[in-house]
Amino acid sequence: MRIDLTGRTALVTGSTQGIGLAIAVGLARAGARVGINGRSADRVDAAIAAVRERVPQAEAVPVVADVTVEVEAEHAISELGRVDVLVNNLGVFGAEDPLEITDDEWRRYFEVNVLAAVRLTRLVLPAMTDQGWGRILNVASDSAIVIPAEMIHYGVSKTALLGVSRGFAKAAAGTGVTVNSVIAGPTHTGGVEDFVYQLVDRDLPWEEAQREFMRRHRPQSLIQRLIEPEEIANMVVYLSSPLASATTGGAVRVDGGYVDSILP
Ligand SMILES: NC(=O)c1ccc[n+]([C@@H]2O[C@H](COP(=O)([O-])OP(=O)(O)OC[C@H]3O[C@@H](n4cnc5c(N)ncnc54)[C@H](OP(=O)(O)O)[C@@H]3O)[C@@H](O)[C@H]2O)c1
């Protein structure tokens, strides 16, 4: 299979680090012009340098915007001129006591994890349907299905995102635009490495620490290791491509088998 996104413009929200950065690299490698998004120019510039280090010919465009703010989201889209592939990767997570978390915190999770994606989708969908081609990917989580007691607010926001994807796929029916979710499982990002060392012996080398963490704290994972961000990116790049034209309205798992389900 040859994935070629030459001539397509992609926007990846929250792409200065972690999974978003890996997705931006993957899309750039496939030939897309990629908007790199974060809230500060310094971090966006550093991410663009990181993309170019891995893909020297990359066409990476800075999109400095807090996409949870309506006017900034509008500005981000108009700055790019066109968006053929929208990857709503931005998401925040954190543990909170379910009996202590405030209504404001619940609202913040929905503003960032759900509403920002809905708003950006509304902004790009009309042009995508007019041109008869487009791809919208929403990065969800295993927590959407296996709701953690300490992250009900996060899990439920990701469950909502699955519904948002299905709904917008219906709104785009028959247009050549596809809308899907990618359900990411526990992934090896900077923050997660710190988290692992909070739970296992700090003196263990990374590979052993990871194995110990998975065995004790994530026994449901069938791969028994953290997922690398590039593995999530591979699926997003495939779903962004013309090759995935018959996949829409779905939730595709890259979770290392974490969710105990046969489908999908
Ligand atoms: N890591 C995991 O194990 C895991 C597992 C399942 C699902 N996921 C999902 O995967 C996605 C990415 O996770 P991650 O761990 O890679 O994220 P991360 O490392 O926490 O990175 C978050 C990114 O979002 C940006 N950001 C934060 N608020 C923003 C805003 N208001 N506007 C624009 N950019 C903003 C940050 O950039 P600046 O700080 O530069 O603004 C950064 O680039 C999320 O949706 C997450 O829920 C992650």
The ligand as an SDF file (V2000), in Angstrom:
LIG
                    3D

 48 52  0  0  0  0  0  0  0  0999 V2000
   -0.9900    9.4280   26.3150 N   0  0  0  0  0  0  0  0  0  0  0  0
   -1.8190    8.4100   26.3910 C   0  0  0  0  0  0  0  0  0  0  0  0
   -1.4910    7.3520   26.9640 O   0  0  0  0  0  0  0  0  0  0  0  0
   -3.1780    8.4740   25.7310 C   0  0  0  0  0  0  0  0  0  0  0  0
   -3.9870    7.3190   25.7560 C   0  0  0  0  0  0  0  0  0  0  0  0
   -5.2310    7.3760   25.1150 C   0  0  0  0  0  0  0  0  0  0  0  0
   -5.6450    8.5300   24.4740 C   0  0  0  0  0  0  0  0  0  0  0  0
   -4.8400    9.6380   24.4890 N   0  0  0  0  0  0  0  0  0  0  0  0
   -5.3420   10.8320   23.7970 C   0  0  0  0  0  0  0  0  0  0  0  0
   -4.4070   11.1970   22.7980 O   0  0  0  0  0  0  0  0  0  0  0  0
   -4.4060   12.6200   22.6210 C   0  0  0  0  0  0  0  0  0  0  0  0
   -2.9910   13.1450   22.7680 C   0  0  0  0  0  0  0  0  0  0  0  0
   -2.4900   12.7760   24.0370 O   0  0  0  0  0  0  0  0  0  0  0  0
   -0.9760   13.0570   24.4660 P   0  0  0  0  0  0  0  0  0  0  0  0
   -0.7280   12.2640   25.7100 O   0  0  0  0  0  0  0  0  0  0  0  0
   -0.0780   12.8720   23.2970 O   0  0  0  0  0  0  0  0  0  0  0  0
   -1.0810   14.6210   24.8290 O   0  0  0  0  0  0  0  0  0  0  0  0
   -0.0490   15.5710   25.5800 P   0  0  0  0  0  0  0  0  0  0  0  0
    1.3240   14.9650   25.5520 O   0  0  0  0  0  0  0  0  0  0  0  0
   -0.6340   15.9710   26.8840 O   0  0  0  0  0  0  0  0  0  0  0  0
   -0.0400   16.8240   24.5880 O   0  0  0  0  0  0  0  0  0  0  0  0
   -1.0870   17.7310   24.5860 C   0  0  0  0  0  0  0  0  0  0  0  0
   -0.9100   18.6490   23.3920 C   0  0  0  0  0  0  0  0  0  0  0  0
   -2.0280   19.5190   23.3270 O   0  0  0  0  0  0  0  0  0  0  0  0
   -1.5760   20.8670   23.2340 C   0  0  0  0  0  0  0  0  0  0  0  0
   -2.6090   21.6920   23.8400 N   0  0  0  0  0  0  0  0  0  0  0  0
   -3.0920   21.6350   25.1090 C   0  0  0  0  0  0  0  0  0  0  0  0
   -4.1090   22.4860   25.2530 N   0  0  0  0  0  0  0  0  0  0  0  0
   -4.2850   23.1010   24.0250 C   0  0  0  0  0  0  0  0  0  0  0  0
   -5.1920   24.0630   23.5000 C   0  0  0  0  0  0  0  0  0  0  0  0
   -6.1460   24.5760   24.2970 N   0  0  0  0  0  0  0  0  0  0  0  0
   -5.1040   24.4540   22.1920 N   0  0  0  0  0  0  0  0  0  0  0  0
   -4.1430   23.9070   21.3960 C   0  0  0  0  0  0  0  0  0  0  0  0
   -3.2440   22.9790   21.8260 N   0  0  0  0  0  0  0  0  0  0  0  0
   -3.3180   22.5960   23.1230 C   0  0  0  0  0  0  0  0  0  0  0  0
   -0.2330   20.8850   23.8990 C   0  0  0  0  0  0  0  0  0  0  0  0
    0.5100   21.9170   23.3200 O   0  0  0  0  0  0  0  0  0  0  0  0
    1.0400   23.2440   24.0750 P   0  0  0  0  0  0  0  0  0  0  0  0
    1.2230   22.8800   25.5350 O   0  0  0  0  0  0  0  0  0  0  0  0
    2.3100   23.5220   23.3430 O   0  0  0  0  0  0  0  0  0  0  0  0
   -0.0270   24.2650   23.8540 O   0  0  0  0  0  0  0  0  0  0  0  0
    0.3160   19.5130   23.4590 C   0  0  0  0  0  0  0  0  0  0  0  0
    0.8530   19.5990   22.1520 O   0  0  0  0  0  0  0  0  0  0  0  0
   -5.3940   13.1630   23.6610 C   0  0  0  0  0  0  0  0  0  0  0  0
   -6.6430   13.3590   23.0660 O   0  0  0  0  0  0  0  0  0  0  0  0
   -5.4660   12.0500   24.6920 C   0  0  0  0  0  0  0  0  0  0  0  0
   -6.6780   12.0720   25.4020 O   0  0  0  0  0  0  0  0  0  0  0  0
   -3.6240    9.6350   25.0980 C   0  0  0  0  0  0  0  0  0  0  0  0
  1  2  1  0
  2  3  2  0
  2  4  1  0
  4  5  1  0
  4 48  2  0
  5  6  2  0
  6  7  1  0
  7  8  2  0
  8  9  1  0
  8 48  1  0
  9 10  1  0
  9 46  1  0
 10 11  1  0
 11 12  1  0
 11 44  1  0
 12 13  1  0
 13 14  1  0
 14 15  2  0
 14 16  1  0
 14 17  1  0
 17 18  1  0
 18 19  2  0
 18 20  1  0
 18 21  1  0
 21 22  1  0
 22 23  1  0
 23 24  1  0
 23 42  1  0
 24 25  1  0
 25 26  1  0
 25 36  1  0
 26 27  1  0
 26 35  1  0
 27 28  2  0
 28 29  1  0
 29 30  1  0
 29 35  2  0
 30 31  1  0
 30 32  2  0
 32 33  1  0
 33 34  2  0
 34 35  1  0
 36 37  1  0
 36 42  1  0
 37 38  1  0
 38 39  2  0
 38 40  1  0
 38 41  1  0
 42 43  1  0
 44 45  1  0
 44 46  1  0
 46 47  1  0
M  CHG  2   8   1  16  -1
M  END
$$$$
